[in-house]
Amino acid sequence: MASIATAAGLHDGLKLLFATSDDAALHDIGQELAPAFFIRMAPDSVALFQSLAEQTPEIVVIDLDTIVPDGTDVFAYIESVRAAAPQILCLAISRTPLRNARQRTKKAGGDEFLLAPVDFPELREYLLEAGTRHRERLEANQLRSEIARKSTFCEMIGGSEAMQRVYEILRRVAASNSTVMLRGESGTGKELAARAIVSLSPRRNQPMISVNCAALPETLMESELFGHEKGSFTGAHAVHPGQIELADGGTLFLDEIGSLSLPLQSKLLRVLQERVVQRIGGKSPRKIDFRLIAATNDNLDQMVKRGQFREDLYYRICVIPVFLPPLRERTGDVPLLLDHYLRMYCTAGDLPQKRFSPEALQVLETSNWPGNVRELENLAQRLALMVDGDLIEVQHLPDKVIQENTAKQDEILVPADGLDLDDELARIEVAYLTAALRRAGSKNGAATLLQISKEKMKYLCRKYQINQSG
């Protein structure tokens, strides 16, 4: 294995590994490729894999006819190269017109197949262009990963100041056994926050039982929460431990706790006060030990005032309140979330990776997102499946989102309480006149910049009392 030349003066030159034992190709490689790349040669398969491991090239060109060992399937060999260097740009060359060679090469993990003999000047231009794009993609992915690493917390995604404050609170409360109340609009990630607390808590290896208090009617919810004994009511054919009992030793997460009826609130209060639970039809209570995390998008303070939520239970569960901000208040998080979910659903559906155009991203960043992160995730999933090509543009977005953006722009131009059009136009004229005068240094020069006559320029300066000689 040897280096025959380097790209003179190119400090950021692409690193190319050319694997061939064809001496006839050395002249063209040295003349056409060496001036443009940091190039190394691998004369056999052993040298190829050694260089992949030690030199970390960005591009590898493999002469399949001279490098692949006898009896080895060439496409299986390409797979092995890809496995050894997952991020390299891999090109295969052969003098043999293999059937469906290009498709099979790509299926094996290669990036391109070329039929020899190749035109080396054309190969140089192709490698420079493809290699530069490949490097830019890798750098973008690395940057994206670094941003994602700094902007994630136990599966929660967001690097905004609002979310950083939430992460800090969750870290602080995780180590304790105190009851936590998660508050926020629907779709803000309250269950993810609950799981984050559990994953950092001493109870991380114990069960976490999640119950949606709004999912069942009162009669079924009582049995679901507290359990029942066999024969305690019609249809109770077997003993059924409740979710509270199953959370013994671990964590109980009660989502939408504001949906519990007042009788069930009373029973829950007793469990929290006495740390015992009694099944329906049971004769004796059972001691339990669990941590409670509750969540709601209701205004419990108002519910207490209206008599819809017990005040004593309210103070029992609101030991440590944590507010999860709506997506519209999380500056800078929308692009992170869109990128995450778009890549996730493209990968899950075995679809080509997609990206948003700057214009589409700008529209989405200014959206209100009433459904918060859940709405954003659903949109990303829909776009991953429905958009052809790799670029999502404004026309691909739902009409509701586009109309909302247009309405926002209209509100900026014309406030709800209206405006004085003459004053607004005068303000704009003054701004242009002042800027042109500063730039040109004289009225005549400003008139030329604004493409108006000198007489009109002088008139406007008198009208708005702008003093400038010349």
Secondary structure, DSSP 4 states (H G I P E B T S, - for coil): -EEEE--TT-TTPPEEEEE---GGGHHHIIIIITTTSEEEEE-SHHHHHHHHHHT--SEEEEEHHHHSPTT--HHHHHHHHHHH-TTSEEEEEESS--TTHHHHHHHTT-SEEEESSP-HHHHHHHHHHHHHHHHHHHHHHHHHHHHHHHTEETTEE--SHHHHHHHHHHHHHHTS---EEEE--TTS-HHHHHHHHHHHSTTTTS-EEEEETTSS-HHHHHHHHHEE-TTSSTT--S-EE-HHHHTTTSEEEEETGGGS-HHHHHHHHHHHHH-EE--BT-SS-EE---EEEEEESS-HHHHHHTTSS-HHHHHHH-SEEEEPPPGGGSTTHHHHHHHHHHHHHHHHTT----EE-HHHHHHHHT---TTHHHHHHHHHHHHHHH--SSEE-GGGS-HHHHHHHHHHHHHHHS-TT---HHHHHHHHHHHHHHHHHHHHSSHHHHHHHHT--HHHHHHHHHHTT-----
